[in-house]
Amino acid sequence: MRRLRPESNRSGGTSFSGFSKMALPISPPAILEAVPPLVGDDKPSMVRAEVTVDVRRLNENVLKEWDSLRQDDVVFLLAVEPPPSNSADEGSLAVAENEALGVLAVRTAVIAQITDEKGRHVRDGSSGLDKKRRVQLRLDPRTYARDAERATAGKPDIYKQVNLLLRRNRRENNFKPVLESIRGLLLSDVPLPSWLHEVFLGYGDPAGAHYKNLPNRIKKLDYRDSFLDWHHLIETLPGKTVEPGDEASGSFGPPYILETTETEAEQPDKKPSKKRRRDAEPALKSEVETLKVSTYTPPNRGPFPVDAPRLNTIRFTAKQIEAIMSGSQPGLTIVVGPPGTGKTDVATQIINNIYHNFPEQKTLVVAHSNQALNQIFAKIVALDIDERHLLRLGHGEEELSTEASFSKHGRVESFLDNRDRYLLEVRQLAASLGAPGAHDNSAETAGYFNMVYIEPAWTRFLQVASSEESSAADIVQSFPFHSYFATAPQPLFPADGDRAEILDIAHGCYRHISKIFSELADIQPFEVLRRDRDKANYLLTSEARIVAMTTTHAAIKREEIATLGFHYDNIVMEEAAQITEIETFIPLAMQKPEKGELKLQRVVLCGDHFQNSPVIQGMAFRHYANLEQSLFSRLARLGVPTVMLDKQGRARPSSQVSINGGTQSWTTCLLSAKVRSF
């Protein structure tokens, strides 16, 4: 207000000789419509108003900020008059701050739409728009009803005095949807999963939600590239008995499938006397965990370099492996570690293991800040995860340094770009087989081409390959796609290859072709859907298997996302120690319950409650409501099992620090060959 410098003009009104990019002078709002009250209510169900803003004085950046106001954003209507001249005198009596600034009244409103003077929507692009903005607003019905009663009683009409439109920074302007989400959760019946209920409330056994205490613990799990070699496997599983499986003898390379078998330790046969049993302390029942290790040959994905899987290169420590194994199992996992101990890498590997072991499950990735979310998302992209299954919600996606765009609309565009690329491959396939017709017109015609030409050709090849009389040369000669794979590294089939090797290469080639048509089958709904909103919602509910967002975005869009029918099975939360308890709870309840219970199977919380805590600006909430205590720190304080990462991979050896009075020292280790030296 001080920057605007309100002054009285000659006509007796108020003019502004200053400037502020957060507030613009307006003419009094025009009330377009006051919808009658609903049955049993005494206030209008909706009040629509319109204000006109002159944006000629705004530079390009400020105009862009005003045009970026979205539907449902909160703005403020102010009635301002020049402040009294004696308010600045030192000897004058103290006056209220609003009177000193000349503010008569403040009313809130919500953006409905923004157009220029000719009715062209700002969201369609600022090119070609004129220098006037017509902002349609939805006023607060209850306040409007009270103002109408005041005007009827002969008092001044507030809305005829309004002369200023004020906005807030986007980061600070999300209070309304967040509070609405909290109110919606309070009024709805959204239960937590039964396995997490008591631990969340602080009752019962603190370790009750740990995977070792749950009945649905997975005994056999593929850890893929979590272990780099046999020595890495042995050194990161201390205190456990590691045995090769029945089909293997000695050590062998990854990937490793670990099967858990627990056997009770042997107890002495001699039964002690009654007095000795009474005097002796109760012996703890110890369990020796035995892991049977097996392996398999990963399927050949194709002859092209792009078909090679992207593998993990980080040599995880024993504590990191403990966290990865816990997070890959159903239940609650809490990972504690100072900066540089690899929490993000652990979370990424957990997501990778879940993605490959449970292809029917979806994972929600949540972080406190866009920066942390972008870091974990960039690491996910570097692993062997199909990009079509990744989705980034919110506005921090613009900061990602990856080549692909993973925002909701960016993924729709990516699907359409992939469509053109795969249809070009279909054209080359059709040319190599001599199949006439426009098979590359759409994803639908490509699907018909696959059924009519590709699958029958492959079936004929399998008939030849399955014949015991066929030699390796016969199998190579009957392979129907030699012409298509002419651009692959040659020779496609080695001259001295045996029958099994030839068949493995042929199956890899067919997997490459099958992926083309499976991708096109996923793209086909986007050819049918016309509205961008429908495409984006279909992407969220049907295609994406890993969805990332900030806690703020989750609080704002919780009701909308849940209404779409979005379901997820796992949640991984970064920076959990910096997130308030209510902000932690909202992502846990972003789906509608099925049969009275949420289908959540895994909750992984990563953070460092020794260093960071939620930032609470309201002192009353901070000191009397204990709102600065996060769910992460509360669970750790209650004794819920945590995994403490104990190796520093970011600091120099000379910068090693100790905590807890030197009882725990952080040693350095090389987490990745890609870590930059100082």
C-alpha positions as CSV (number, residue, x, y, z in Angstrom):
1,M,0.0,0.0,0.0
2,R,2.9,2.4,0.7
3,R,4.3,1.7,-2.7
4,L,0.9,2.5,-4.4
5,R,0.7,5.9,-2.5
6,P,-3.1,6.5,-2.7
7,E,-4.0,10.2,-3.1
8,S,-7.2,12.2,-3.5
9,N,-7.9,13.5,-7.0
10,R,-9.9,16.5,-8.1
11,S,-13.1,14.7,-8.5
12,G,-13.0,13.5,-4.8
13,G,-12.0,10.0,-5.7
14,T,-8.8,8.0,-5.0
15,S,-5.9,7.7,-7.4
16,F,-2.6,5.9,-7.1
17,S,0.6,7.7,-7.9
18,G,2.8,4.7,-7.1
19,F,3.1,1.2,-8.4
20,S,3.1,-2.4,-7.1
21,K,3.3,-5.5,-9.2
22,M,1.0,-7.3,-6.7
23,A,-1.9,-4.8,-6.9
24,L,-3.7,-3.0,-9.7
25,P,-6.3,-0.2,-9.6
26,I,-9.7,-1.3,-10.9
27,S,-13.1,0.2,-11.4
28,P,-15.8,-0.9,-8.9
29,P,-16.8,-4.6,-9.6
30,A,-20.0,-5.3,-11.5
31,I,-22.2,-7.9,-9.8
32,L,-23.2,-10.2,-12.7
33,E,-25.3,-12.7,-10.9
34,A,-26.4,-13.6,-7.4
35,V,-27.8,-17.2,-7.5
36,P,-30.7,-17.7,-5.1
37,P,-30.0,-19.7,-1.9
38,L,-30.3,-23.4,-1.7
39,V,-33.1,-25.0,0.2
40,G,-32.5,-24.5,3.9
41,D,-29.9,-21.8,3.4
42,D,-30.0,-18.0,3.9
43,K,-27.1,-16.9,1.7
44,P,-26.8,-16.9,-2.1
45,S,-25.4,-20.2,-3.5
46,M,-23.1,-18.3,-5.8
47,V,-22.2,-14.6,-6.5
48,R,-20.5,-13.8,-9.8
49,A,-18.7,-10.4,-10.3
50,E,-16.5,-8.9,-13.0
51,V,-13.7,-6.3,-12.8
52,T,-11.7,-4.6,-15.6
53,V,-8.0,-4.1,-15.3
54,D,-5.8,-1.9,-17.4
55,V,-2.5,-3.7,-18.0
56,R,-0.8,-1.1,-20.3
57,R,1.6,0.0,-17.6
58,L,2.8,-3.5,-16.8
59,N,6.1,-4.8,-18.2
60,E,6.2,-8.2,-19.8
61,N,7.3,-10.2,-16.7
62,V,4.6,-8.6,-14.4
63,L,1.9,-9.1,-17.1
64,K,2.9,-12.7,-17.4
65,E,2.5,-13.1,-13.6
66,W,-1.0,-11.7,-13.7
67,D,-2.0,-13.7,-16.8
68,S,-0.7,-16.9,-15.0
69,L,-3.5,-16.6,-12.4
70,R,-5.5,-19.8,-12.7
71,Q,-9.1,-20.8,-12.1
72,D,-9.9,-21.0,-8.3
73,D,-6.9,-18.8,-7.3
74,V,-7.7,-16.5,-4.4
75,V,-7.5,-12.7,-4.9
76,F,-8.5,-9.8,-2.7
77,L,-10.7,-6.7,-3.4
78,L,-9.7,-3.7,-1.4
79,A,-11.6,-0.4,-0.8
80,V,-8.8,2.2,-0.3
81,E,-8.8,5.9,0.5
82,P,-5.9,8.3,1.1
83,P,-4.6,7.7,4.7
84,P,-5.3,10.5,7.2
85,S,-2.5,13.1,7.1
86,N,-2.0,13.1,10.9
87,S,-1.2,9.4,10.9
88,A,2.4,10.1,10.1
89,D,2.8,12.7,12.8
90,E,4.9,11.6,15.7
91,G,2.6,13.2,18.3
92,S,-0.6,11.7,17.0
93,L,-2.5,8.9,18.8
94,A,-1.9,5.4,17.7
95,V,-4.3,4.2,15.0
96,A,-5.0,0.8,13.6
97,E,-2.6,-0.3,10.8
98,N,-5.4,-0.6,8.2
99,E,-6.6,3.0,9.0
100,A,-3.0,4.3,8.7
101,L,-2.8,2.7,5.3
102,G,-6.2,3.9,4.2
103,V,-7.8,0.5,3.9
104,L,-11.6,0.6,4.4
105,A,-12.5,-2.9,3.6
106,V,-11.1,-6.2,2.3
107,R,-13.1,-8.8,0.5
108,T,-12.0,-12.2,-0.9
109,A,-12.8,-13.6,-4.3
110,V,-11.9,-16.6,-6.4
111,I,-10.9,-16.4,-10.1
112,A,-13.4,-17.9,-12.5
113,Q,-11.8,-16.9,-15.8
114,I,-9.6,-14.1,-17.3
115,T,-10.2,-12.8,-20.8
116,D,-9.2,-9.7,-22.7
117,E,-11.8,-7.0,-23.7
118,K,-12.8,-9.0,-26.8
119,G,-13.5,-12.2,-24.8
120,R,-10.4,-14.1,-25.8
121,H,-9.2,-16.4,-22.9
122,V,-5.8,-15.6,-21.5
123,R,-5.0,-19.3,-20.9
124,D,-5.0,-19.8,-24.7
125,G,-1.9,-17.6,-25.0
126,S,-1.0,-14.0,-24.6
127,S,-0.3,-13.4,-28.2
128,G,-2.8,-11.2,-29.9
129,L,-4.5,-10.1,-26.7
130,D,-5.3,-6.4,-26.1
131,K,-4.3,-4.3,-23.0
132,K,-7.4,-4.8,-21.0
133,R,-8.3,-7.8,-18.8
134,R,-11.8,-8.8,-17.7
135,V,-11.5,-10.9,-14.6
136,Q,-14.6,-12.8,-13.7
137,L,-14.8,-13.6,-9.9
138,R,-16.8,-15.7,-7.5
139,L,-17.4,-13.7,-4.3
140,D,-17.8,-15.1,-0.8
141,P,-21.6,-15.6,-0.6
142,R,-21.8,-15.2,3.2
143,T,-19.9,-11.9,3.2
144,Y,-21.9,-10.7,0.2
145,A,-25.1,-11.4,2.1
146,R,-23.9,-9.4,5.1
147,D,-22.8,-6.5,2.9
148,A,-26.2,-6.5,1.2
149,E,-27.9,-6.2,4.5
150,R,-25.7,-3.3,5.5
151,A,-26.5,-1.5,2.2
152,T,-30.2,-2.1,2.8
153,A,-29.9,-0.5,6.2
154,G,-28.6,2.6,4.6
155,K,-24.9,2.1,5.1
156,P,-22.4,2.6,2.2
157,D,-22.1,-0.1,-0.4
158,I,-18.7,-1.7,0.1
159,Y,-18.5,-3.0,-3.5
160,K,-19.0,0.6,-4.9
161,Q,-15.9,1.6,-2.9
162,V,-13.6,-1.2,-4.1
163,N,-10.8,0.2,-6.2
164,L,-7.9,-2.2,-5.9
165,L,-7.3,-5.8,-6.9
166,L,-4.6,-7.6,-4.9
167,R,-2.9,-11.0,-5.5
168,R,-0.4,-13.0,-3.5
169,N,2.6,-15.1,-4.5
170,R,1.5,-18.5,-5.8
171,R,3.5,-20.3,-3.1
172,E,1.6,-18.4,-0.4
173,N,-1.7,-18.5,-2.1
174,N,-2.7,-22.2,-1.6
175,F,-4.3,-21.8,1.9
176,K,-7.9,-22.2,0.7
177,P,-7.6,-25.6,-1.2
178,V,-5.3,-26.9,1.6
179,L,-7.8,-26.0,4.3
180,E,-10.7,-27.4,2.2
181,S,-8.8,-30.7,1.9
182,I,-8.3,-30.8,5.7
183,R,-12.0,-30.1,6.2
184,G,-12.9,-32.8,3.7
185,L,-10.8,-35.3,5.5
186,L,-12.3,-34.4,8.8
187,L,-15.9,-34.8,7.5
188,S,-15.2,-38.0,5.5
189,D,-14.6,-41.6,6.6
190,V,-11.2,-42.4,5.1
191,P,-9.6,-45.1,7.3
192,L,-5.9,-45.9,7.4
193,P,-4.9,-49.5,6.5
194,S,-5.5,-51.8,9.4
195,W,-1.8,-52.7,9.6
196,L,-0.8,-49.1,10.1
197,H,-3.6,-48.0,12.3
198,E,-2.3,-48.7,15.8
199,V,1.3,-47.5,15.0
200,F,0.0,-44.3,13.6
201,L,-2.0,-43.6,16.7
202,G,0.9,-44.6,19.0
203,Y,-0.8,-47.7,20.5
204,G,0.4,-51.3,20.7
205,D,3.7,-52.6,19.5
206,P,5.8,-49.9,17.9
207,A,7.2,-52.5,15.6
208,G,3.8,-53.8,14.6
209,A,3.9,-52.3,11.1
210,H,7.5,-53.7,10.4
211,Y,7.5,-56.1,7.5
212,K,8.9,-58.9,9.7
213,N,5.7,-58.7,11.9
214,L,3.2,-58.7,9.1
215,P,1.4,-61.8,7.8
216,N,1.8,-60.8,4.1
217,R,5.6,-60.7,4.2
218,I,7.0,-61.7,0.9
219,K,9.3,-64.7,1.2
220,K,10.9,-64.6,-2.3
221,L,11.8,-61.3,-4.0
222,D,13.9,-60.4,-7.0
223,Y,16.4,-57.6,-6.1
224,R,17.6,-57.3,-9.7
225,D,20.5,-54.8,-9.8
226,S,20.6,-53.9,-6.1
227,F,23.6,-56.1,-5.6
228,L,26.5,-55.6,-8.1
229,D,28.3,-59.0,-7.5
230,W,28.5,-61.9,-5.1
231,H,31.0,-60.2,-2.8
232,H,28.7,-57.2,-2.6
233,L,25.9,-59.5,-1.7
234,I,27.8,-61.2,1.1
235,E,29.3,-58.0,2.6
236,T,26.0,-56.2,2.8
237,L,24.1,-59.0,4.6
238,P,26.0,-59.2,7.9
239,G,24.5,-61.6,10.5
240,K,22.6,-63.5,7.9
241,T,23.3,-66.9,6.4
242,V,23.6,-66.7,2.6
243,E,23.3,-70.0,0.8
244,P,23.2,-70.6,-3.0
245,G,19.9,-72.1,-4.1
246,D,19.4,-75.8,-4.9
247,E,20.1,-75.2,-8.6
248,A,23.4,-73.4,-8.1
249,S,26.7,-74.2,-6.4
250,G,29.3,-71.6,-5.4
251,S,29.1,-68.0,-6.2
252,F,27.5,-66.5,-9.3
253,G,26.6,-63.1,-10.7
254,P,23.5,-61.0,-10.5
255,P,20.5,-60.6,-10.7
256,Y,19.8,-62.2,-7.3
257,I,16.5,-63.6,-6.0
258,L,16.5,-63.9,-2.2
259,E,14.3,-66.3,-0.5
260,T,13.9,-66.0,3.3
261,T,13.8,-69.1,5.5
262,E,13.8,-68.5,9.3
263,T,14.8,-71.2,11.7
264,E,14.8,-71.0,15.5
265,A,18.1,-71.3,17.2
266,E,18.7,-74.7,19.0
267,Q,17.7,-74.7,22.6
268,P,19.4,-76.9,25.2
269,D,17.6,-80.2,25.8
270,K,18.2,-80.4,29.6
271,K,15.3,-78.9,31.5
272,P,16.4,-76.7,34.4
273,S,15.0,-77.1,37.9
274,K,12.0,-75.0,39.0
275,K,14.2,-72.8,41.2
276,R,16.8,-72.2,38.5
277,R,14.0,-71.4,36.0
278,R,12.6,-68.8,38.4
279,D,16.0,-67.2,39.1
280,A,17.2,-67.1,35.6
281,E,16.2,-64.3,33.3
282,P,13.9,-65.2,30.5
283,A,15.9,-66.1,27.4
284,L,15.1,-64.3,24.3
285,K,14.0,-66.5,21.4
286,S,16.6,-65.8,18.7
287,E,16.1,-66.5,15.1
288,V,18.7,-67.2,12.5
289,E,17.7,-65.7,9.1
290,T,18.8,-67.8,6.2
291,L,18.7,-66.4,2.7
292,K,18.7,-68.7,-0.3
293,V,20.0,-67.0,-3.4
294,S,19.1,-68.0,-6.9
295,T,19.5,-66.3,-10.2
296,Y,18.1,-66.3,-13.7
297,T,19.1,-65.2,-17.2
298,P,17.5,-61.8,-18.1
299,P,15.5,-62.0,-21.3
300,N,17.1,-60.7,-24.5
301,R,15.3,-57.4,-25.3
302,G,16.6,-56.9,-28.8
303,P,19.7,-56.3,-30.9
304,F,19.7,-52.5,-30.8
305,P,21.8,-50.5,-28.2
306,V,18.7,-48.8,-26.9
307,D,17.3,-52.2,-26.0
308,A,20.0,-52.7,-23.3
309,P,18.6,-52.2,-19.8
310,R,19.8,-49.3,-17.7
311,L,21.4,-50.9,-14.5
312,N,22.2,-49.5,-11.1
313,T,25.9,-48.7,-10.6
314,I,25.9,-47.7,-6.9
315,R,27.6,-50.1,-4.5
316,F,25.1,-49.8,-1.6
317,T,26.3,-50.2,1.9
318,A,24.9,-52.7,4.4
319,K,22.5,-50.2,6.0
320,Q,21.3,-49.0,2.6
321,I,20.6,-52.6,1.6
322,E,18.7,-53.1,4.8
323,A,16.6,-50.1,4.0
324,I,16.1,-51.3,0.4
325,M,15.0,-54.8,1.6
326,S,12.6,-53.3,4.1
327,G,11.1,-50.8,1.7
328,S,10.6,-53.5,-1.0
329,Q,8.5,-55.5,1.5
330,P,5.0,-54.6,2.6
331,G,4.8,-52.4,5.7
332,L,6.3,-49.3,7.2
333,T,9.9,-48.3,6.6
334,I,11.6,-45.3,8.1
335,V,15.0,-44.4,6.8
336,V,17.1,-41.9,8.8
337,G,20.3,-40.3,7.5
338,P,22.1,-37.0,7.4
339,P,22.7,-35.3,4.0
340,G,25.0,-37.3,1.8
341,T,24.2,-40.7,3.1
342,G,22.2,-41.8,0.1
343,K,18.6,-41.5,1.2
344,T,17.5,-40.5,-2.3
345,D,19.4,-43.4,-3.9
346,V,17.8,-45.8,-1.5
347,A,14.3,-44.5,-2.2
348,T,15.0,-44.7,-6.0
349,Q,16.1,-48.4,-5.7
350,I,13.0,-49.2,-3.6
351,I,10.8,-47.7,-6.3
352,N,12.8,-49.7,-9.0
353,N,12.3,-53.0,-7.1
354,I,8.6,-52.5,-6.6
355,Y,8.1,-51.4,-10.3
356,H,9.7,-54.6,-11.6
357,N,8.4,-57.1,-9.0
358,F,4.8,-55.9,-8.9
359,P,3.8,-54.6,-12.4
360,E,0.2,-54.3,-11.3
361,Q,1.0,-51.8,-8.5
362,K,1.3,-48.0,-8.5
363,T,3.6,-45.9,-6.5
364,L,3.1,-42.4,-5.3
365,V,6.3,-40.4,-4.7
366,V,6.0,-37.3,-2.5
367,A,8.5,-34.7,-1.3
368,H,8.4,-31.4,0.6
369,S,10.1,-29.3,-2.1
370,N,10.2,-29.3,-5.9
371,Q,14.0,-29.6,-5.8
372,A,14.0,-32.8,-3.8
373,L,11.2,-34.3,-6.0
374,N,13.1,-33.4,-9.1
375,Q,16.3,-35.0,-7.8
376,I,14.6,-38.3,-7.0
377,F,12.7,-38.2,-10.3
378,A,15.9,-37.6,-12.3
379,K,17.4,-40.7,-10.6
380,I,14.3,-42.8,-11.4
381,V,14.6,-41.8,-15.1
382,A,18.2,-43.1,-15.1
383,L,17.1,-46.6,-14.1
384,D,15.4,-49.3,-16.1
385,I,11.9,-47.9,-15.9
386,D,9.8,-47.2,-18.9
387,E,9.2,-43.5,-19.3
388,R,5.6,-44.0,-20.4
389,H,4.8,-45.1,-16.8
390,L,6.2,-41.9,-15.2
391,L,4.2,-38.8,-14.4
392,R,5.1,-35.6,-12.6
393,L,2.3,-33.5,-11.3
394,G,2.7,-29.9,-10.2
395,H,4.7,-27.0,-11.5
396,G,8.2,-28.0,-10.5
397,E,8.5,-30.2,-13.6
398,E,9.9,-27.2,-15.5
399,E,13.1,-27.4,-13.4
400,L,13.8,-31.0,-14.5
401,S,17.0,-31.3,-16.5
402,T,16.0,-34.5,-18.3
403,E,15.3,-34.4,-22.0
404,A,11.7,-35.7,-21.7
405,S,8.9,-33.8,-20.2
406,F,7.1,-35.6,-17.4
407,S,4.3,-33.2,-16.5
408,K,0.8,-34.3,-17.1
409,H,0.4,-32.4,-20.4
410,G,4.0,-33.1,-21.2
411,R,3.4,-36.8,-21.0
412,V,0.4,-36.5,-23.3
413,E,2.6,-34.7,-25.8
414,S,5.3,-37.4,-25.3
415,F,2.8,-40.1,-26.1
416,L,1.9,-38.4,-29.4
417,D,5.5,-37.9,-30.2
418,N,6.2,-41.6,-29.6
419,R,3.2,-42.5,-31.7
420,D,4.8,-40.9,-34.8
421,R,8.1,-42.6,-34.1
422,Y,6.6,-46.0,-33.7
423,L,4.3,-45.6,-36.7
424,L,7.5,-45.0,-38.7
425,E,8.8,-48.3,-37.4
426,V,5.5,-50.0,-38.5
427,R,6.0,-48.5,-42.0
428,Q,9.5,-50.0,-42.1
429,L,8.2,-53.4,-40.9
430,A,5.5,-53.4,-43.5
431,A,8.0,-52.6,-46.3
432,S,10.4,-55.4,-45.1
433,L,7.5,-57.9,-45.2
434,G,6.1,-56.5,-48.5
435,A,2.7,-55.9,-46.9
436,P,0.7,-53.5,-49.1
437,G,-1.5,-50.8,-47.4
438,A,-1.3,-47.8,-45.1
439,H,-0.6,-49.7,-41.9
440,D,1.1,-46.7,-40.4
441,N,-2.0,-44.4,-40.5
442,S,-2.8,-44.8,-36.8
443,A,-2.3,-47.0,-33.7
444,E,-5.5,-48.8,-34.6
445,T,-4.3,-49.8,-38.1
446,A,-0.9,-50.8,-36.7
447,G,-2.7,-53.2,-34.3
448,Y,-4.5,-54.8,-37.2
449,F,-1.2,-55.1,-39.1
450,N,0.3,-56.9,-36.1
451,M,-2.5,-59.4,-36.0
452,V,-2.6,-60.0,-39.7
453,Y,1.1,-60.0,-40.6
454,I,3.5,-60.0,-37.7
455,E,1.9,-62.6,-35.4
456,P,1.3,-65.2,-38.2
457,A,4.9,-64.8,-39.5
458,W,6.2,-65.3,-36.0
459,T,4.0,-68.4,-35.5
460,R,5.4,-69.9,-38.7
461,F,8.9,-69.3,-37.5
462,L,8.2,-70.9,-34.1
463,Q,6.9,-74.0,-35.9
464,V,10.2,-74.3,-37.7
465,A,12.2,-73.5,-34.5
466,S,10.4,-76.1,-32.4
467,S,11.1,-78.9,-34.9
468,E,13.8,-81.2,-33.6
469,E,15.0,-81.7,-37.2
470,S,15.7,-78.0,-37.7
471,S,19.4,-76.9,-37.4
472,A,20.7,-73.5,-36.4
473,A,21.1,-72.6,-40.1
474,D,17.5,-73.6,-40.8
475,I,16.3,-71.4,-37.9
476,V,18.3,-68.4,-39.2
477,Q,17.0,-68.9,-42.7
478,S,13.3,-69.0,-41.6
479,F,13.6,-65.9,-39.4
480,P,11.1,-63.5,-41.1
481,F,12.5,-60.1,-40.1
482,H,16.0,-60.1,-41.5
483,S,15.3,-57.0,-43.7
484,Y,13.9,-55.0,-40.8
485,F,16.9,-55.6,-38.5
486,A,19.4,-54.8,-41.2
487,T,20.2,-51.6,-39.4
488,A,21.1,-53.4,-36.1
489,P,24.7,-54.3,-35.3
490,Q,25.8,-57.0,-37.6
491,P,26.0,-59.9,-37.8
492,L,22.6,-60.4,-36.3
493,F,23.1,-64.1,-35.8
494,P,26.7,-65.3,-35.2
495,A,27.9,-67.8,-37.8
496,D,29.1,-70.2,-35.2
497,G,26.2,-69.8,-32.9
498,D,24.4,-72.9,-31.5
499,R,20.7,-73.5,-31.6
500,A,19.9,-72.1,-28.2
501,E,21.9,-68.9,-28.9
502,I,20.1,-68.4,-32.2
503,L,16.7,-68.8,-30.6
504,D,17.6,-66.4,-27.8
505,I,18.6,-63.7,-30.3
506,A,15.4,-64.3,-32.4
507,H,13.2,-64.0,-29.3
508,G,15.0,-60.8,-28.4
509,C,14.2,-59.4,-31.8
510,Y,10.6,-60.3,-31.5
511,R,10.4,-58.6,-28.0
512,H,11.7,-55.5,-29.7
513,I,8.9,-55.7,-32.3
514,S,6.3,-56.6,-29.6
515,K,7.2,-53.5,-27.6
516,I,6.4,-51.3,-30.6
517,F,2.9,-52.6,-30.8
518,S,2.3,-52.7,-27.0
519,E,3.3,-49.0,-26.9
520,L,1.0,-48.2,-29.8
521,A,-1.8,-50.1,-28.0
522,D,-1.3,-47.8,-24.9
523,I,-1.3,-44.8,-27.2
524,Q,-4.5,-45.7,-29.0
525,P,-6.9,-44.2,-26.3
526,F,-5.2,-40.8,-26.9
527,E,-6.3,-41.0,-30.5
528,V,-9.9,-41.5,-29.4
529,L,-10.0,-38.9,-26.6
530,R,-10.4,-35.4,-27.9
531,R,-10.2,-33.1,-24.8
532,D,-6.8,-32.5,-23.3
533,R,-8.3,-32.8,-19.8
534,D,-9.7,-36.3,-20.6
535,K,-6.3,-37.4,-22.0
536,A,-4.5,-36.1,-18.9
537,N,-7.0,-37.8,-16.5
538,Y,-6.7,-41.1,-18.4
539,L,-3.0,-40.8,-18.2
540,L,-3.1,-40.4,-14.4
541,T,-5.6,-43.2,-13.7
542,S,-4.7,-45.8,-16.3
543,E,-1.2,-45.4,-17.7
544,A,1.1,-43.9,-15.0
545,R,2.6,-46.4,-12.5
546,I,4.9,-43.9,-10.7
547,V,3.3,-40.6,-9.9
548,A,5.4,-37.8,-8.3
549,M,4.1,-34.6,-6.6
550,T,4.9,-32.3,-3.7
551,T,2.9,-32.4,-0.5
552,T,1.5,-29.0,-1.3
553,H,0.1,-30.2,-4.6
554,A,-1.3,-33.3,-2.9
555,A,-3.1,-31.1,-0.4
556,I,-4.5,-28.8,-3.1
557,K,-5.6,-31.6,-5.5
558,R,-6.5,-34.3,-3.0
559,E,-10.3,-34.3,-3.6
560,E,-9.9,-33.9,-7.4
561,I,-7.4,-36.8,-7.7
562,A,-9.4,-39.1,-5.4
563,T,-12.6,-38.4,-7.3
564,L,-11.0,-39.5,-10.6
565,G,-10.6,-43.0,-9.1
566,F,-6.8,-42.8,-8.8
567,H,-5.5,-45.8,-6.7
568,Y,-2.0,-46.5,-5.6
569,D,-0.5,-49.3,-3.5
570,N,2.8,-47.7,-2.3
571,I,3.9,-44.3,-1.1
572,V,7.6,-43.1,-0.9
573,M,8.1,-39.8,0.9
574,E,11.3,-37.8,0.7
575,E,12.1,-35.0,3.3
576,A,9.5,-36.6,5.6
577,A,11.1,-34.9,8.6
578,Q,10.3,-31.5,7.2
579,I,6.6,-32.2,6.6
580,T,3.9,-31.5,9.1
581,E,1.8,-34.4,10.3
582,I,-1.3,-33.3,8.5
583,E,0.7,-32.8,5.3
584,T,2.0,-36.4,5.7
585,F,-1.4,-37.8,6.3
586,I,-3.1,-36.2,3.2
587,P,-1.0,-38.2,0.7
588,L,-1.8,-41.4,2.6
589,A,-5.5,-40.7,1.9
590,M,-5.6,-39.6,-1.7
591,Q,-7.7,-42.5,-2.8
592,K,-11.2,-43.7,-2.1
593,P,-11.4,-46.7,0.2
594,E,-12.4,-50.1,-1.2
595,K,-14.6,-52.2,1.0
596,G,-13.9,-49.8,3.9
597,E,-10.1,-49.9,3.7
598,L,-7.4,-48.2,1.8
599,K,-5.3,-50.6,-0.4
600,L,-2.0,-49.1,0.7
601,Q,0.7,-51.8,1.2
602,R,3.9,-49.9,1.7
603,V,4.8,-46.6,3.4
604,V,8.5,-45.5,3.1
605,L,9.5,-42.3,4.9
606,C,13.0,-40.9,4.3
607,G,14.4,-37.9,6.3
608,D,16.5,-36.6,9.1
609,H,14.6,-35.4,12.2
610,F,17.9,-34.6,13.9
611,Q,18.5,-31.8,11.4
612,N,15.2,-30.5,10.0
613,S,11.7,-30.0,11.3
614,P,8.6,-28.4,9.8
615,V,8.7,-24.6,9.6
616,I,5.6,-23.2,11.4
617,Q,5.2,-19.4,11.3
618,G,2.3,-19.2,13.7
619,M,3.8,-19.2,17.2
620,A,0.6,-20.5,18.9
621,F,0.4,-23.5,16.6
622,R,4.1,-24.1,17.1
623,H,4.3,-24.0,20.9
624,Y,0.8,-25.0,22.0
625,A,-0.3,-27.4,19.3
626,N,3.2,-28.9,18.7
627,L,2.6,-28.6,15.0
628,E,6.4,-28.4,14.3
629,Q,6.6,-32.1,15.2
630,S,6.5,-34.2,12.1
631,L,4.9,-37.7,11.8
632,F,8.5,-38.9,11.0
633,S,10.0,-37.6,14.3
634,R,6.9,-38.7,16.3
635,L,7.2,-42.3,15.1
636,A,10.9,-42.3,15.7
637,R,10.4,-40.9,19.2
638,L,7.8,-43.6,19.9
639,G,10.3,-46.4,19.1
640,V,9.2,-47.4,15.7
641,P,12.1,-49.4,14.0
642,T,14.2,-47.1,11.8
643,V,17.2,-47.8,9.5
644,M,20.1,-45.4,10.2
645,L,22.3,-44.8,7.2
646,D,25.9,-44.6,8.5
647,K,28.1,-44.0,5.6
648,Q,28.8,-40.5,4.1
649,G,29.2,-40.4,0.4
650,R,29.2,-36.7,-0.3
651,A,31.7,-35.0,2.2
652,R,35.5,-35.3,2.1
653,P,37.2,-37.6,4.5
654,S,38.6,-34.6,6.4
655,S,35.0,-33.3,6.9
656,Q,33.8,-36.4,8.8
657,V,31.5,-35.5,11.6
658,S,30.3,-37.4,14.7
659,I,27.0,-37.2,16.3
660,N,25.6,-38.1,19.8
661,G,28.8,-37.1,21.5
662,G,31.0,-39.2,19.3
663,T,29.2,-42.5,19.8
664,Q,28.4,-42.8,16.1
665,S,30.9,-41.7,13.6
666,W,30.1,-41.2,9.9
667,T,32.7,-42.8,7.7
668,T,33.0,-42.0,4.0
669,C,32.4,-44.3,1.2
670,L,32.2,-44.1,-2.6
671,L,28.5,-44.4,-3.4
672,S,28.9,-44.1,-7.1
673,A,31.6,-43.9,-9.7
674,K,29.8,-40.8,-11.0
675,V,30.3,-38.8,-7.7
676,R,32.2,-35.6,-8.5
677,S,35.4,-35.0,-6.5
678,F,35.9,-31.7,-4.7
